[in-house]
Amino acid sequence: EEGRQAKNTLATIRDLVSKEGP
């Protein structure tokens, strides 16, 4: 479960960065 949660968090951060990116 921890690995899955970490992966989900990374995906969320990546999505946020993508939205904030140029």
Secondary structure as the mmCIF struct_conf table of DSSP 4:
data_model
#
loop_
_struct_conf.conf_type_id
_struct_conf.id
_struct_conf.beg_label_comp_id
_struct_conf.beg_label_asym_id
_struct_conf.beg_label_seq_id
_struct_conf.end_label_comp_id
_struct_conf.end_label_asym_id
_struct_conf.end_label_seq_id
HELX_RH_AL_P HELX_RH_AL_P1 GLU A 2 GLU A 20
#
